[in-house]
């Protein structure tokens, strides 16, 4: 895999992971706070789960292809847990040179 392909895939999956997090959080709000519907959780739960797994896999591939240090790799993986942190990591990685500029 080329660094450019891996970088593009990482950016896309990082943003998708953040978007699905927002959808899941909105679904949980509707389910638990408004107590009106479980549809949001039923829809975004599996989608977010799949994108989460894709993010972890793409991060591991990126770490190998782009030769990230262990701390950078661990930070990329840790960013998958808090909401929207994958976008923060993508921007940080671009700024620090871990991800090639567009």
C-alpha positions as CSV (number, residue, x, y, z in Angstrom):
1,X,0.0,0.0,0.0
2,X,1.2,3.5,-0.8
3,X,1.5,6.1,1.9
4,X,-0.9,8.3,0.0
5,X,-3.6,5.6,-0.1
6,X,-3.2,4.8,3.6
7,X,-3.3,8.5,4.5
8,X,-6.5,9.1,2.5
9,X,-8.1,6.0,4.0
10,X,-7.1,7.1,7.5
11,X,-8.5,10.6,7.1
12,X,-11.8,9.2,5.7
13,X,-12.2,6.6,8.5
14,X,-11.3,9.1,11.2
15,X,-14.0,11.5,10.1
16,X,-16.5,8.7,9.6
17,X,-15.8,7.5,13.1
18,X,-16.5,10.9,14.6
19,X,-19.7,11.3,12.6
20,X,-21.0,8.0,13.7
21,X,-20.1,8.9,17.3
22,X,-22.3,12.0,17.0
23,X,-25.1,9.8,15.6
24,X,-24.8,7.3,18.4
25,X,-24.7,10.0,21.0
26,X,-27.8,11.7,19.5
27,X,-29.5,8.3,19.5
28,X,-28.6,7.7,23.2
29,X,-30.0,11.1,24.1
30,X,-33.3,10.4,22.4
31,X,-33.4,6.9,24.0
32,X,-32.4,7.7,27.6
33,X,-33.2,11.4,28.1
34,X,-36.2,12.0,25.9
35,X,-37.3,8.4,26.3
36,X,-39.1,8.4,23.0
37,X,-37.4,6.0,20.6
38,X,-34.5,3.5,20.4
39,X,-34.2,3.8,16.6
40,X,-31.1,6.0,16.7
41,X,-29.2,3.6,18.9
42,X,-30.4,0.6,16.8
43,X,-29.2,2.3,13.6
44,X,-26.0,4.1,14.7
45,X,-24.9,1.5,17.2
46,X,-23.9,-1.2,14.6
47,X,-22.7,1.4,12.1
48,X,-20.4,3.1,14.7
49,X,-19.2,-0.4,15.8
50,X,-18.1,-1.2,12.3
51,X,-16.5,2.1,11.7
52,X,-14.7,1.9,15.0
53,X,-13.2,-1.5,14.0
54,X,-12.3,-0.1,10.6
55,X,-10.5,2.9,12.3
56,X,-8.5,0.7,14.6
57,X,-7.4,-1.5,11.6
58,X,-6.6,1.5,9.4
59,X,-4.7,3.1,12.2
60,X,-2.6,-0.1,12.6
61,X,-1.9,-0.2,8.9
62,X,-1.0,3.5,8.9
63,X,1.3,3.0,11.8
64,X,3.2,0.3,9.8
65,X,3.2,2.0,6.4
66,X,3.9,5.5,7.7
67,X,6.4,4.2,10.3
68,X,4.7,5.9,13.3
69,X,6.5,5.7,16.6
70,X,4.9,3.6,19.4
71,X,3.6,6.7,21.2
72,X,2.0,8.0,18.1
73,X,0.4,4.7,17.3
74,X,-0.9,4.4,20.9
75,X,-2.3,7.9,20.7
76,X,-4.1,7.1,17.4
77,X,-5.6,4.0,19.0
78,X,-6.6,5.8,22.2
79,X,-8.3,8.5,20.1
80,X,-10.8,6.0,19.0
81,X,-12.5,6.0,22.4
82,X,-13.5,9.6,23.3
83,X,-16.1,11.1,21.0
84,X,-14.6,13.2,18.1
85,X,-11.0,12.5,19.2
86,X,-10.2,10.8,15.9
87,X,-10.6,14.1,14.1
88,X,-8.4,15.8,16.7
89,X,-5.7,13.1,16.2
90,X,-5.9,13.4,12.4
91,X,-5.3,17.1,12.6
92,X,-2.5,16.7,15.2
93,X,-0.8,14.0,13.1
94,X,-1.0,16.2,10.0
95,X,0.5,19.1,11.9
96,X,3.3,17.1,13.4
97,X,4.1,15.3,10.1
98,X,2.9,11.8,11.1
99,X,0.4,12.1,8.3
100,X,1.6,13.6,5.0
101,X,0.0,16.9,4.1
102,X,-2.8,16.8,1.5
